Amino acid sequence: RAEGNVKRATSPLVLTYVLNMVLDPIFIYVFKLGIFGAGFATVLASFIGLLWMLYWIFVKKDSYFSFKLASYKSKWDIYKNILVVSLPAGTEEIIFSLVAIILNYLIIITSGISEVAAFTIAWRFISMAFLPCMGIGIATITVSGVAYGARNSENFDLTIKYSTFLSLIITLIFSVVFFFFAYPLCDIFTFTANDPYLITRSAEILQLLVFYNFMIPFGATAAYVYQAVGSGFKSLALTILRELILSMGLAYLFGITLNMGIFGVYLGTIIGMNIGSLIGFVFIWIFNLKFKKRCIN
């Protein structure tokens, strides 16, 4: 990705996913390995994808970067620069998992286990809507990072605008489709047969949660640009504010403290995410304006 060869970076991932889908039923049903077979298929598919990348680097040797142990020199500054970005980014992933645990807990205590099943179905679609934002964000890290390093404020500014606008358009398209086609979509992906309540409830949740996605493009752009300029801890701080303090805090406030039940949990999650995303974008836009002034001076 860093050398601009996105197609090559994507190909092993596609191979891994396709192999996983092919190998899963073979190990589960043909070899009768059950859930262990599912796990083994995932690991094997991932390893084959890795081998393909290693072939390019060490055998074919046609990548921009070459890895030679003789050329390696240990420099603390390089380690520090990598860790400043990677540690906060890794911690953000932990926070996302923690938020999922908290949200499931709030759903269970306000509405029970059956609500979790309906929420899980709806969340599949909600995740589908903001995954493109993550893909665009990865590209944003590279492009905005290059612009920042070159002190090219014009390209830096355009990257923020285009990344946000493109993510927003894609998210809105997904959200509109999910809102109006919630019932047939949930019917297709509900794997429990003859359960009309589960279909209806998951569709209702989906129609509500599409509003969760509206401001994510703004917050995602802010997080990825901060990572690009080496301010990973600012990105982490915004994630904590958006995901834990605002989103989960308001979910608990509305759902438990104000006794609004499951609707309050969803409402608080949506409001917190939208407010937190807008706050993050305001911060990165102020950073952008300051960067412009520095480049002019």
MODELLER restraints for C-alpha pairs under 7 A, 6 or more apart:
rsr = mdl.restraints
at = mdl.atoms
rsr.add(forms.Gaussian(group=physical.xy_distance, feature=features.Distance(at['CA:1:A'], at['CA:9:A']), mean=6.01, stdev=0.5))
rsr.add(forms.Gaussian(group=physical.xy_distance, feature=features.Distance(at['CA:2:A'], at['CA:142:A']), mean=6.20, stdev=0.5))
rsr.add(forms.Gaussian(group=physical.xy_distance, feature=features.Distance(at['CA:3:A'], at['CA:64:A']), mean=6.73, stdev=0.5))
rsr.add(forms.Gaussian(group=physical.xy_distance, feature=features.Distance(at['CA:12:A'], at['CA:49:A']), mean=4.77, stdev=0.5))
rsr.add(forms.Gaussian(group=physical.xy_distance, feature=features.Distance(at['CA:12:A'], at['CA:52:A']), mean=6.69, stdev=0.5))
rsr.add(forms.Gaussian(group=physical.xy_distance, feature=features.Distance(at['CA:13:A'], at['CA:49:A']), mean=6.60, stdev=0.5))
rsr.add(forms.Gaussian(group=physical.xy_distance, feature=features.Distance(at['CA:15:A'], at['CA:49:A']), mean=6.32, stdev=0.5))
rsr.add(forms.Gaussian(group=physical.xy_distance, feature=features.Distance(at['CA:16:A'], at['CA:45:A']), mean=4.94, stdev=0.5))
rsr.add(forms.Gaussian(group=physical.xy_distance, feature=features.Distance(at['CA:16:A'], at['CA:46:A']), mean=5.33, stdev=0.5))
rsr.add(forms.Gaussian(group=physical.xy_distance, feature=features.Distance(at['CA:16:A'], at['CA:49:A']), mean=5.39, stdev=0.5))
rsr.add(forms.Gaussian(group=physical.xy_distance, feature=features.Distance(at['CA:19:A'], at['CA:45:A']), mean=5.50, stdev=0.5))
rsr.add(forms.Gaussian(group=physical.xy_distance, feature=features.Distance(at['CA:20:A'], at['CA:41:A']), mean=5.81, stdev=0.5))
rsr.add(forms.Gaussian(group=physical.xy_distance, feature=features.Distance(at['CA:20:A'], at['CA:42:A']), mean=5.44, stdev=0.5))
rsr.add(forms.Gaussian(group=physical.xy_distance, feature=features.Distance(at['CA:20:A'], at['CA:45:A']), mean=5.43, stdev=0.5))
rsr.add(forms.Gaussian(group=physical.xy_distance, feature=features.Distance(at['CA:23:A'], at['CA:41:A']), mean=5.47, stdev=0.5))
rsr.add(forms.Gaussian(group=physical.xy_distance, feature=features.Distance(at['CA:24:A'], at['CA:37:A']), mean=6.81, stdev=0.5))
rsr.add(forms.Gaussian(group=physical.xy_distance, feature=features.Distance(at['CA:24:A'], at['CA:38:A']), mean=5.22, stdev=0.5))
rsr.add(forms.Gaussian(group=physical.xy_distance, feature=features.Distance(at['CA:24:A'], at['CA:41:A']), mean=5.53, stdev=0.5))
rsr.add(forms.Gaussian(group=physical.xy_distance, feature=features.Distance(at['CA:27:A'], at['CA:33:A']), mean=5.81, stdev=0.5))
rsr.add(forms.Gaussian(group=physical.xy_distance, feature=features.Distance(at['CA:27:A'], at['CA:37:A']), mean=4.64, stdev=0.5))
rsr.add(forms.Gaussian(group=physical.xy_distance, feature=features.Distance(at['CA:27:A'], at['CA:38:A']), mean=6.65, stdev=0.5))
rsr.add(forms.Gaussian(group=physical.xy_distance, feature=features.Distance(at['CA:27:A'], at['CA:41:A']), mean=6.75, stdev=0.5))
rsr.add(forms.Gaussian(group=physical.xy_distance, feature=features.Distance(at['CA:28:A'], at['CA:34:A']), mean=4.51, stdev=0.5))
rsr.add(forms.Gaussian(group=physical.xy_distance, feature=features.Distance(at['CA:28:A'], at['CA:35:A']), mean=6.72, stdev=0.5))
rsr.add(forms.Gaussian(group=physical.xy_distance, feature=features.Distance(at['CA:28:A'], at['CA:37:A']), mean=4.90, stdev=0.5))
rsr.add(forms.Gaussian(group=physical.xy_distance, feature=features.Distance(at['CA:28:A'], at['CA:38:A']), mean=6.06, stdev=0.5))
rsr.add(forms.Gaussian(group=physical.xy_distance, feature=features.Distance(at['CA:56:A'], at['CA:62:A']), mean=6.30, stdev=0.5))
rsr.add(forms.Gaussian(group=physical.xy_distance, feature=features.Distance(at['CA:56:A'], at['CA:63:A']), mean=6.65, stdev=0.5))
rsr.add(forms.Gaussian(group=physical.xy_distance, feature=features.Distance(at['CA:57:A'], at['CA:63:A']), mean=6.02, stdev=0.5))
rsr.add(forms.Gaussian(group=physical.xy_distance, feature=features.Distance(at['CA:57:A'], at['CA:66:A']), mean=6.70, stdev=0.5))
rsr.add(forms.Gaussian(group=physical.xy_distance, feature=features.Distance(at['CA:84:A'], at['CA:230:A']), mean=6.76, stdev=0.5))
rsr.add(forms.Gaussian(group=physical.xy_distance, feature=features.Distance(at['CA:84:A'], at['CA:232:A']), mean=6.03, stdev=0.5))
rsr.add(forms.Gaussian(group=physical.xy_distance, feature=features.Distance(at['CA:85:A'], at['CA:227:A']), mean=5.90, stdev=0.5))
rsr.add(forms.Gaussian(group=physical.xy_distance, feature=features.Distance(at['CA:85:A'], at['CA:230:A']), mean=5.84, stdev=0.5))
rsr.add(forms.Gaussian(group=physical.xy_distance, feature=features.Distance(at['CA:85:A'], at['CA:231:A']), mean=6.79, stdev=0.5))
rsr.add(forms.Gaussian(group=physical.xy_distance, feature=features.Distance(at['CA:85:A'], at['CA:232:A']), mean=4.56, stdev=0.5))
rsr.add(forms.Gaussian(group=physical.xy_distance, feature=features.Distance(at['CA:88:A'], at['CA:232:A']), mean=5.43, stdev=0.5))
rsr.add(forms.Gaussian(group=physical.xy_distance, feature=features.Distance(at['CA:88:A'], at['CA:233:A']), mean=5.53, stdev=0.5))
rsr.add(forms.Gaussian(group=physical.xy_distance, feature=features.Distance(at['CA:88:A'], at['CA:236:A']), mean=5.47, stdev=0.5))
rsr.add(forms.Gaussian(group=physical.xy_distance, feature=features.Distance(at['CA:89:A'], at['CA:232:A']), mean=6.66, stdev=0.5))
rsr.add(forms.Gaussian(group=physical.xy_distance, feature=features.Distance(at['CA:89:A'], at['CA:236:A']), mean=6.89, stdev=0.5))
rsr.add(forms.Gaussian(group=physical.xy_distance, feature=features.Distance(at['CA:92:A'], at['CA:236:A']), mean=6.02, stdev=0.5))
rsr.add(forms.Gaussian(group=physical.xy_distance, feature=features.Distance(at['CA:92:A'], at['CA:239:A']), mean=6.67, stdev=0.5))
rsr.add(forms.Gaussian(group=physical.xy_distance, feature=features.Distance(at['CA:99:A'], at['CA:243:A']), mean=6.82, stdev=0.5))
rsr.add(forms.Gaussian(group=physical.xy_distance, feature=features.Distance(at['CA:99:A'], at['CA:244:A']), mean=6.63, stdev=0.5))
rsr.add(forms.Gaussian(group=physical.xy_distance, feature=features.Distance(at['CA:104:A'], at['CA:116:A']), mean=6.65, stdev=0.5))
rsr.add(forms.Gaussian(group=physical.xy_distance, feature=features.Distance(at['CA:106:A'], at['CA:265:A']), mean=6.99, stdev=0.5))
rsr.add(forms.Gaussian(group=physical.xy_distance, feature=features.Distance(at['CA:107:A'], at['CA:115:A']), mean=6.83, stdev=0.5))
rsr.add(forms.Gaussian(group=physical.xy_distance, feature=features.Distance(at['CA:107:A'], at['CA:116:A']), mean=6.48, stdev=0.5))
rsr.add(forms.Gaussian(group=physical.xy_distance, feature=features.Distance(at['CA:107:A'], at['CA:262:A']), mean=6.23, stdev=0.5))
rsr.add(forms.Gaussian(group=physical.xy_distance, feature=features.Distance(at['CA:108:A'], at['CA:116:A']), mean=6.72, stdev=0.5))
rsr.add(forms.Gaussian(group=physical.xy_distance, feature=features.Distance(at['CA:110:A'], at['CA:261:A']), mean=5.28, stdev=0.5))
rsr.add(forms.Gaussian(group=physical.xy_distance, feature=features.Distance(at['CA:110:A'], at['CA:262:A']), mean=5.41, stdev=0.5))
rsr.add(forms.Gaussian(group=physical.xy_distance, feature=features.Distance(at['CA:111:A'], at['CA:262:A']), mean=5.97, stdev=0.5))
rsr.add(forms.Gaussian(group=physical.xy_distance, feature=features.Distance(at['CA:118:A'], at['CA:198:A']), mean=5.73, stdev=0.5))
rsr.add(forms.Gaussian(group=physical.xy_distance, feature=features.Distance(at['CA:118:A'], at['CA:201:A']), mean=6.02, stdev=0.5))
rsr.add(forms.Gaussian(group=physical.xy_distance, feature=features.Distance(at['CA:118:A'], at['CA:202:A']), mean=4.33, stdev=0.5))
rsr.add(forms.Gaussian(group=physical.xy_distance, feature=features.Distance(at['CA:119:A'], at['CA:202:A']), mean=5.96, stdev=0.5))
rsr.add(forms.Gaussian(group=physical.xy_distance, feature=features.Distance(at['CA:119:A'], at['CA:205:A']), mean=6.52, stdev=0.5))
rsr.add(forms.Gaussian(group=physical.xy_distance, feature=features.Distance(at['CA:121:A'], at['CA:186:A']), mean=6.98, stdev=0.5))
rsr.add(forms.Gaussian(group=physical.xy_distance, feature=features.Distance(at['CA:121:A'], at['CA:202:A']), mean=6.13, stdev=0.5))
rsr.add(forms.Gaussian(group=physical.xy_distance, feature=features.Distance(at['CA:122:A'], at['CA:202:A']), mean=5.37, stdev=0.5))
rsr.add(forms.Gaussian(group=physical.xy_distance, feature=features.Distance(at['CA:122:A'], at['CA:203:A']), mean=6.74, stdev=0.5))
rsr.add(forms.Gaussian(group=physical.xy_distance, feature=features.Distance(at['CA:122:A'], at['CA:205:A']), mean=6.21, stdev=0.5))
rsr.add(forms.Gaussian(group=physical.xy_distance, feature=features.Distance(at['CA:122:A'], at['CA:206:A']), mean=4.79, stdev=0.5))
rsr.add(forms.Gaussian(group=physical.xy_distance, feature=features.Distance(at['CA:126:A'], at['CA:210:A']), mean=6.59, stdev=0.5))
rsr.add(forms.Gaussian(group=physical.xy_distance, feature=features.Distance(at['CA:129:A'], at['CA:171:A']), mean=5.51, stdev=0.5))
rsr.add(forms.Gaussian(group=physical.xy_distance, feature=features.Distance(at['CA:129:A'], at['CA:174:A']), mean=5.50, stdev=0.5))
rsr.add(forms.Gaussian(group=physical.xy_distance, feature=features.Distance(at['CA:129:A'], at['CA:175:A']), mean=6.91, stdev=0.5))
rsr.add(forms.Gaussian(group=physical.xy_distance, feature=features.Distance(at['CA:130:A'], at['CA:171:A']), mean=6.33, stdev=0.5))
rsr.add(forms.Gaussian(group=physical.xy_distance, feature=features.Distance(at['CA:130:A'], at['CA:213:A']), mean=6.79, stdev=0.5))
rsr.add(forms.Gaussian(group=physical.xy_distance, feature=features.Distance(at['CA:132:A'], at['CA:167:A']), mean=6.98, stdev=0.5))
rsr.add(forms.Gaussian(group=physical.xy_distance, feature=features.Distance(at['CA:133:A'], at['CA:167:A']), mean=5.11, stdev=0.5))
rsr.add(forms.Gaussian(group=physical.xy_distance, feature=features.Distance(at['CA:133:A'], at['CA:217:A']), mean=6.20, stdev=0.5))
rsr.add(forms.Gaussian(group=physical.xy_distance, feature=features.Distance(at['CA:136:A'], at['CA:163:A']), mean=6.52, stdev=0.5))
rsr.add(forms.Gaussian(group=physical.xy_distance, feature=features.Distance(at['CA:136:A'], at['CA:167:A']), mean=6.94, stdev=0.5))
rsr.add(forms.Gaussian(group=physical.xy_distance, feature=features.Distance(at['CA:137:A'], at['CA:220:A']), mean=6.77, stdev=0.5))
rsr.add(forms.Gaussian(group=physical.xy_distance, feature=features.Distance(at['CA:137:A'], at['CA:221:A']), mean=6.20, stdev=0.5))
rsr.add(forms.Gaussian(group=physical.xy_distance, feature=features.Distance(at['CA:137:A'], at['CA:224:A']), mean=5.72, stdev=0.5))
rsr.add(forms.Gaussian(group=physical.xy_distance, feature=features.Distance(at['CA:140:A'], at['CA:159:A']), mean=6.70, stdev=0.5))
rsr.add(forms.Gaussian(group=physical.xy_distance, feature=features.Distance(at['CA:140:A'], at['CA:163:A']), mean=6.62, stdev=0.5))
rsr.add(forms.Gaussian(group=physical.xy_distance, feature=features.Distance(at['CA:140:A'], at['CA:224:A']), mean=6.67, stdev=0.5))
rsr.add(forms.Gaussian(group=physical.xy_distance, feature=features.Distance(at['CA:140:A'], at['CA:225:A']), mean=6.74, stdev=0.5))
rsr.add(forms.Gaussian(group=physical.xy_distance, feature=features.Distance(at['CA:141:A'], at['CA:224:A']), mean=5.59, stdev=0.5))
rsr.add(forms.Gaussian(group=physical.xy_distance, feature=features.Distance(at['CA:141:A'], at['CA:225:A']), mean=5.79, stdev=0.5))
rsr.add(forms.Gaussian(group=physical.xy_distance, feature=features.Distance(at['CA:141:A'], at['CA:227:A']), mean=6.72, stdev=0.5))
rsr.add(forms.Gaussian(group=physical.xy_distance, feature=features.Distance(at['CA:141:A'], at['CA:228:A']), mean=4.64, stdev=0.5))
rsr.add(forms.Gaussian(group=physical.xy_distance, feature=features.Distance(at['CA:142:A'], at['CA:228:A']), mean=6.75, stdev=0.5))
rsr.add(forms.Gaussian(group=physical.xy_distance, feature=features.Distance(at['CA:143:A'], at['CA:159:A']), mean=6.94, stdev=0.5))
rsr.add(forms.Gaussian(group=physical.xy_distance, feature=features.Distance(at['CA:144:A'], at['CA:156:A']), mean=5.27, stdev=0.5))
rsr.add(forms.Gaussian(group=physical.xy_distance, feature=features.Distance(at['CA:144:A'], at['CA:159:A']), mean=6.02, stdev=0.5))
rsr.add(forms.Gaussian(group=physical.xy_distance, feature=features.Distance(at['CA:144:A'], at['CA:225:A']), mean=6.48, stdev=0.5))
rsr.add(forms.Gaussian(group=physical.xy_distance, feature=features.Distance(at['CA:144:A'], at['CA:228:A']), mean=6.30, stdev=0.5))
rsr.add(forms.Gaussian(group=physical.xy_distance, feature=features.Distance(at['CA:145:A'], at['CA:228:A']), mean=4.57, stdev=0.5))
rsr.add(forms.Gaussian(group=physical.xy_distance, feature=features.Distance(at['CA:145:A'], at['CA:229:A']), mean=5.67, stdev=0.5))
rsr.add(forms.Gaussian(group=physical.xy_distance, feature=features.Distance(at['CA:147:A'], at['CA:153:A']), mean=6.86, stdev=0.5))
rsr.add(forms.Gaussian(group=physical.xy_distance, feature=features.Distance(at['CA:147:A'], at['CA:155:A']), mean=5.79, stdev=0.5))
rsr.add(forms.Gaussian(group=physical.xy_distance, feature=features.Distance(at['CA:147:A'], at['CA:156:A']), mean=5.23, stdev=0.5))
rsr.add(forms.Gaussian(group=physical.xy_distance, feature=features.Distance(at['CA:148:A'], at['CA:156:A']), mean=6.28, stdev=0.5))
rsr.add(forms.Gaussian(group=physical.xy_distance, feature=features.Distance(at['CA:148:A'], at['CA:229:A']), mean=6.59, stdev=0.5))
rsr.add(forms.Gaussian(group=physical.xy_distance, feature=features.Distance(at['CA:151:A'], at['CA:295:A']), mean=6.23, stdev=0.5))
rsr.add(forms.Gaussian(group=physical.xy_distance, feature=features.Distance(at['CA:153:A'], at['CA:291:A']), mean=6.62, stdev=0.5))
rsr.add(forms.Gaussian(group=physical.xy_distance, feature=features.Distance(at['CA:153:A'], at['CA:292:A']), mean=5.31, stdev=0.5))
rsr.add(forms.Gaussian(group=physical.xy_distance, feature=features.Distance(at['CA:153:A'], at['CA:295:A']), mean=6.55, stdev=0.5))
rsr.add(forms.Gaussian(group=physical.xy_distance, feature=features.Distance(at['CA:157:A'], at['CA:288:A']), mean=6.59, stdev=0.5))
rsr.add(forms.Gaussian(group=physical.xy_distance, feature=features.Distance(at['CA:160:A'], at['CA:221:A']), mean=6.73, stdev=0.5))
rsr.add(forms.Gaussian(group=physical.xy_distance, feature=features.Distance(at['CA:163:A'], at['CA:221:A']), mean=6.65, stdev=0.5))
rsr.add(forms.Gaussian(group=physical.xy_distance, feature=features.Distance(at['CA:164:A'], at['CA:217:A']), mean=5.52, stdev=0.5))
rsr.add(forms.Gaussian(group=physical.xy_distance, feature=features.Distance(at['CA:164:A'], at['CA:218:A']), mean=5.83, stdev=0.5))
rsr.add(forms.Gaussian(group=physical.xy_distance, feature=features.Distance(at['CA:164:A'], at['CA:221:A']), mean=6.02, stdev=0.5))
rsr.add(forms.Gaussian(group=physical.xy_distance, feature=features.Distance(at['CA:167:A'], at['CA:217:A']), mean=5.36, stdev=0.5))
rsr.add(forms.Gaussian(group=physical.xy_distance, feature=features.Distance(at['CA:168:A'], at['CA:217:A']), mean=5.46, stdev=0.5))
rsr.add(forms.Gaussian(group=physical.xy_distance, feature=features.Distance(at['CA:171:A'], at['CA:213:A']), mean=6.86, stdev=0.5))
rsr.add(forms.Gaussian(group=physical.xy_distance, feature=features.Distance(at['CA:171:A'], at['CA:214:A']), mean=6.95, stdev=0.5))
rsr.add(forms.Gaussian(group=physical.xy_distance, feature=features.Distance(at['CA:172:A'], at['CA:214:A']), mean=6.90, stdev=0.5))
rsr.add(forms.Gaussian(group=physical.xy_distance, feature=features.Distance(at['CA:175:A'], at['CA:210:A']), mean=5.28, stdev=0.5))
rsr.add(forms.Gaussian(group=physical.xy_distance, feature=features.Distance(at['CA:178:A'], at['CA:207:A']), mean=6.93, stdev=0.5))
rsr.add(forms.Gaussian(group=physical.xy_distance, feature=features.Distance(at['CA:179:A'], at['CA:206:A']), mean=6.99, stdev=0.5))
rsr.add(forms.Gaussian(group=physical.xy_distance, feature=features.Distance(at['CA:179:A'], at['CA:207:A']), mean=4.78, stdev=0.5))
rsr.add(forms.Gaussian(group=physical.xy_distance, feature=features.Distance(at['CA:179:A'], at['CA:210:A']), mean=6.80, stdev=0.5))
rsr.add(forms.Gaussian(group=physical.xy_distance, feature=features.Distance(at['CA:182:A'], at['CA:203:A']), mean=4.91, stdev=0.5))
rsr.add(forms.Gaussian(group=physical.xy_distance, feature=features.Distance(at['CA:182:A'], at['CA:206:A']), mean=6.41, stdev=0.5))
rsr.add(forms.Gaussian(group=physical.xy_distance, feature=features.Distance(at['CA:182:A'], at['CA:207:A']), mean=6.48, stdev=0.5))
rsr.add(forms.Gaussian(group=physical.xy_distance, feature=features.Distance(at['CA:183:A'], at['CA:199:A']), mean=6.93, stdev=0.5))
rsr.add(forms.Gaussian(group=physical.xy_distance, feature=features.Distance(at['CA:183:A'], at['CA:200:A']), mean=6.65, stdev=0.5))
rsr.add(forms.Gaussian(group=physical.xy_distance, feature=features.Distance(at['CA:183:A'], at['CA:203:A']), mean=5.05, stdev=0.5))
rsr.add(forms.Gaussian(group=physical.xy_distance, feature=features.Distance(at['CA:186:A'], at['CA:199:A']), mean=5.67, stdev=0.5))
rsr.add(forms.Gaussian(group=physical.xy_distance, feature=features.Distance(at['CA:186:A'], at['CA:202:A']), mean=6.47, stdev=0.5))
rsr.add(forms.Gaussian(group=physical.xy_distance, feature=features.Distance(at['CA:186:A'], at['CA:203:A']), mean=5.86, stdev=0.5))
rsr.add(forms.Gaussian(group=physical.xy_distance, feature=features.Distance(at['CA:187:A'], at['CA:199:A']), mean=5.50, stdev=0.5))
rsr.add(forms.Gaussian(group=physical.xy_distance, feature=features.Distance(at['CA:190:A'], at['CA:199:A']), mean=6.52, stdev=0.5))
rsr.add(forms.Gaussian(group=physical.xy_distance, feature=features.Distance(at['CA:211:A'], at['CA:270:A']), mean=6.57, stdev=0.5))
rsr.add(forms.Gaussian(group=physical.xy_distance, feature=features.Distance(at['CA:212:A'], at['CA:270:A']), mean=4.53, stdev=0.5))
rsr.add(forms.Gaussian(group=physical.xy_distance, feature=features.Distance(at['CA:212:A'], at['CA:273:A']), mean=6.60, stdev=0.5))
rsr.add(forms.Gaussian(group=physical.xy_distance, feature=features.Distance(at['CA:212:A'], at['CA:274:A']), mean=6.88, stdev=0.5))
rsr.add(forms.Gaussian(group=physical.xy_distance, feature=features.Distance(at['CA:215:A'], at['CA:274:A']), mean=5.07, stdev=0.5))
rsr.add(forms.Gaussian(group=physical.xy_distance, feature=features.Distance(at['CA:215:A'], at['CA:277:A']), mean=5.78, stdev=0.5))
rsr.add(forms.Gaussian(group=physical.xy_distance, feature=features.Distance(at['CA:215:A'], at['CA:278:A']), mean=6.68, stdev=0.5))
rsr.add(forms.Gaussian(group=physical.xy_distance, feature=features.Distance(at['CA:216:A'], at['CA:274:A']), mean=6.91, stdev=0.5))
rsr.add(forms.Gaussian(group=physical.xy_distance, feature=features.Distance(at['CA:216:A'], at['CA:277:A']), mean=5.83, stdev=0.5))
rsr.add(forms.Gaussian(group=physical.xy_distance, feature=features.Distance(at['CA:218:A'], at['CA:277:A']), mean=5.69, stdev=0.5))
rsr.add(forms.Gaussian(group=physical.xy_distance, feature=features.Distance(at['CA:218:A'], at['CA:278:A']), mean=6.21, stdev=0.5))
rsr.add(forms.Gaussian(group=physical.xy_distance, feature=features.Distance(at['CA:218:A'], at['CA:281:A']), mean=5.37, stdev=0.5))
rsr.add(forms.Gaussian(group=physical.xy_distance, feature=features.Distance(at['CA:219:A'], at['CA:277:A']), mean=3.78, stdev=0.5))
rsr.add(forms.Gaussian(group=physical.xy_distance, feature=features.Distance(at['CA:219:A'], at['CA:278:A']), mean=6.24, stdev=0.5))
rsr.add(forms.Gaussian(group=physical.xy_distance, feature=features.Distance(at['CA:219:A'], at['CA:280:A']), mean=5.29, stdev=0.5))
rsr.add(forms.Gaussian(group=physical.xy_distance, feature=features.Distance(at['CA:219:A'], at['CA:281:A']), mean=5.64, stdev=0.5))
rsr.add(forms.Gaussian(group=physical.xy_distance, feature=features.Distance(at['CA:222:A'], at['CA:280:A']), mean=5.66, stdev=0.5))
rsr.add(forms.Gaussian(group=physical.xy_distance, feature=features.Distance(at['CA:222:A'], at['CA:281:A']), mean=5.24, stdev=0.5))
rsr.add(forms.Gaussian(group=physical.xy_distance, feature=features.Distance(at['CA:222:A'], at['CA:284:A']), mean=5.38, stdev=0.5))
rsr.add(forms.Gaussian(group=physical.xy_distance, feature=features.Distance(at['CA:223:A'], at['CA:235:A']), mean=4.70, stdev=0.5))
rsr.add(forms.Gaussian(group=physical.xy_distance, feature=features.Distance(at['CA:226:A'], at['CA:232:A']), mean=5.97, stdev=0.5))
rsr.add(forms.Gaussian(group=physical.xy_distance, feature=features.Distance(at['CA:226:A'], at['CA:234:A']), mean=6.69, stdev=0.5))
rsr.add(forms.Gaussian(group=physical.xy_distance, feature=features.Distance(at['CA:226:A'], at['CA:235:A']), mean=5.65, stdev=0.5))
rsr.add(forms.Gaussian(group=physical.xy_distance, feature=features.Distance(at['CA:227:A'], at['CA:235:A']), mean=6.54, stdev=0.5))
rsr.add(forms.Gaussian(group=physical.xy_distance, feature=features.Distance(at['CA:238:A'], at['CA:280:A']), mean=6.06, stdev=0.5))
rsr.add(forms.Gaussian(group=physical.xy_distance, feature=features.Distance(at['CA:241:A'], at['CA:276:A']), mean=6.50, stdev=0.5))
rsr.add(forms.Gaussian(group=physical.xy_distance, feature=features.Distance(at['CA:242:A'], at['CA:272:A']), mean=6.47, stdev=0.5))
rsr.add(forms.Gaussian(group=physical.xy_distance, feature=features.Distance(at['CA:242:A'], at['CA:273:A']), mean=5.71, stdev=0.5))
rsr.add(forms.Gaussian(group=physical.xy_distance, feature=features.Distance(at['CA:242:A'], at['CA:276:A']), mean=4.18, stdev=0.5))
rsr.add(forms.Gaussian(group=physical.xy_distance, feature=features.Distance(at['CA:242:A'], at['CA:277:A']), mean=6.52, stdev=0.5))
rsr.add(forms.Gaussian(group=physical.xy_distance, feature=features.Distance(at['CA:243:A'], at['CA:273:A']), mean=6.59, stdev=0.5))
rsr.add(forms.Gaussian(group=physical.xy_distance, feature=features.Distance(at['CA:246:A'], at['CA:272:A']), mean=4.44, stdev=0.5))
rsr.add(forms.Gaussian(group=physical.xy_distance, feature=features.Distance(at['CA:246:A'], at['CA:273:A']), mean=6.90, stdev=0.5))
rsr.add(forms.Gaussian(group=physical.xy_distance, feature=features.Distance(at['CA:246:A'], at['CA:276:A']), mean=6.63, stdev=0.5))
rsr.add(forms.Gaussian(group=physical.xy_distance, feature=features.Distance(at['CA:247:A'], at['CA:268:A']), mean=6.13, stdev=0.5))
rsr.add(forms.Gaussian(group=physical.xy_distance, feature=features.Distance(at['CA:247:A'], at['CA:269:A']), mean=4.40, stdev=0.5))
rsr.add(forms.Gaussian(group=physical.xy_distance, feature=features.Distance(at['CA:247:A'], at['CA:270:A']), mean=6.87, stdev=0.5))
rsr.add(forms.Gaussian(group=physical.xy_distance, feature=features.Distance(at['CA:247:A'], at['CA:271:A']), mean=6.88, stdev=0.5))
rsr.add(forms.Gaussian(group=physical.xy_distance, feature=features.Distance(at['CA:247:A'], at['CA:272:A']), mean=3.79, stdev=0.5))
rsr.add(forms.Gaussian(group=physical.xy_distance, feature=features.Distance(at['CA:247:A'], at['CA:273:A']), mean=5.24, stdev=0.5))
rsr.add(forms.Gaussian(group=physical.xy_distance, feature=features.Distance(at['CA:248:A'], at['CA:269:A']), mean=6.01, stdev=0.5))
rsr.add(forms.Gaussian(group=physical.xy_distance, feature=features.Distance(at['CA:250:A'], at['CA:268:A']), mean=4.40, stdev=0.5))
rsr.add(forms.Gaussian(group=physical.xy_distance, feature=features.Distance(at['CA:250:A'], at['CA:269:A']), mean=6.43, stdev=0.5))
rsr.add(forms.Gaussian(group=physical.xy_distance, feature=features.Distance(at['CA:250:A'], at['CA:272:A']), mean=6.21, stdev=0.5))
rsr.add(forms.Gaussian(group=physical.xy_distance, feature=features.Distance(at['CA:251:A'], at['CA:264:A']), mean=6.28, stdev=0.5))
rsr.add(forms.Gaussian(group=physical.xy_distance, feature=features.Distance(at['CA:251:A'], at['CA:265:A']), mean=4.18, stdev=0.5))
rsr.add(forms.Gaussian(group=physical.xy_distance, feature=features.Distance(at['CA:251:A'], at['CA:266:A']), mean=6.53, stdev=0.5))
rsr.add(forms.Gaussian(group=physical.xy_distance, feature=features.Distance(at['CA:251:A'], at['CA:267:A']), mean=6.79, stdev=0.5))
rsr.add(forms.Gaussian(group=physical.xy_distance, feature=features.Distance(at['CA:251:A'], at['CA:268:A']), mean=3.92, stdev=0.5))
rsr.add(forms.Gaussian(group=physical.xy_distance, feature=features.Distance(at['CA:251:A'], at['CA:269:A']), mean=5.08, stdev=0.5))
rsr.add(forms.Gaussian(group=physical.xy_distance, feature=features.Distance(at['CA:252:A'], at['CA:265:A']), mean=6.37, stdev=0.5))
rsr.add(forms.Gaussian(group=physical.xy_distance, feature=features.Distance(at['CA:254:A'], at['CA:260:A']), mean=5.70, stdev=0.5))
rsr.add(forms.Gaussian(group=physical.xy_distance, feature=features.Distance(at['CA:254:A'], at['CA:264:A']), mean=4.53, stdev=0.5))
rsr.add(forms.Gaussian(group=physical.xy_distance, feature=features.Distance(at['CA:254:A'], at['CA:265:A']), mean=6.12, stdev=0.5))
rsr.add(forms.Gaussian(group=physical.xy_distance, feature=features.Distance(at['CA:254:A'], at['CA:268:A']), mean=5.96, stdev=0.5))
rsr.add(forms.Gaussian(group=physical.xy_distance, feature=features.Distance(at['CA:255:A'], at['CA:261:A']), mean=4.53, stdev=0.5))
rsr.add(forms.Gaussian(group=physical.xy_distance, feature=features.Distance(at['CA:255:A'], at['CA:262:A']), mean=5.99, stdev=0.5))
rsr.add(forms.Gaussian(group=physical.xy_distance, feature=features.Distance(at['CA:255:A'], at['CA:263:A']), mean=6.92, stdev=0.5))
rsr.add(forms.Gaussian(group=physical.xy_distance, feature=features.Distance(at['CA:255:A'], at['CA:264:A']), mean=4.09, stdev=0.5))
rsr.add(forms.Gaussian(group=physical.xy_distance, feature=features.Distance(at['CA:255:A'], at['CA:265:A']), mean=4.49, stdev=0.5))
